Amino acid sequence: QVQLQESGPGLVKPSQTLSLTCTVSGGSIASSNYSWRWIRQPPGKGLEWMATITDSGHIFYSPSLKSRTSISRDTSKNQFTLQLGSVTPEDAAVYYCARKIVTADGRDYGMDYWGKGTLVTVSS
């Protein structure tokens, strides 16, 4: 019943900022026991975690991307967003938003819902 959908530009120019939005339906981004993530997959490569925002608004970034990444949320719209600054062609990828299961036992239960992803091309 939970659905996530990414939206944003399919093309950005080098050095500009990429802004993406994840719209969630069927569940609240402020509800406990889940956190919300941005993940990307460059062509021919594996999945790369970028950032997480928890149900209470706490934020975590990948160390390799922290300097130019920002994640935020709008609980009134049940959306969370990603901003990636100073993009290069290496940032071209399919970008996904996903829900992460959070439990008190500390075990990693992974993601239970994903968006279908949105393809972002970086070109002048």
PEZITA-V198977 format. One record per backbone hydrogen bond with DSSP energy under -1.0 kcal/mol. CO is the residue of the C=O (numbers start at 1). NH is the residue of the N-H. If there is no record, write none. Layout:
# PEZITA-V198977
co: <CO CO>
nh: <NH NH>
This chain:
# PEZITA-V198977
co: <3 5 7 10 12 13 16 18 20 21 22 23 25 28 33 35 36 37 38 38 39 40 41 42 48 50 51 52 53 54 58 60 62 62 65 68 70 72 74 78 79 80 81 82 83 84 87 88 89 93 94 95 96 97 98 99 100 103 110 113 118 120 121>
nh: <25 23 21 121 123 16 87 84 82 7 80 5 3 31 102 100 53 98 50 51 96 48 94 45 40 62 38 60 36 57 54 52 65 66 68 85 83 81 79 24 74 22 72 20 70 18 15 91 92 120 41 118 39 115 37 112 35 106 101 99 95 93 12>
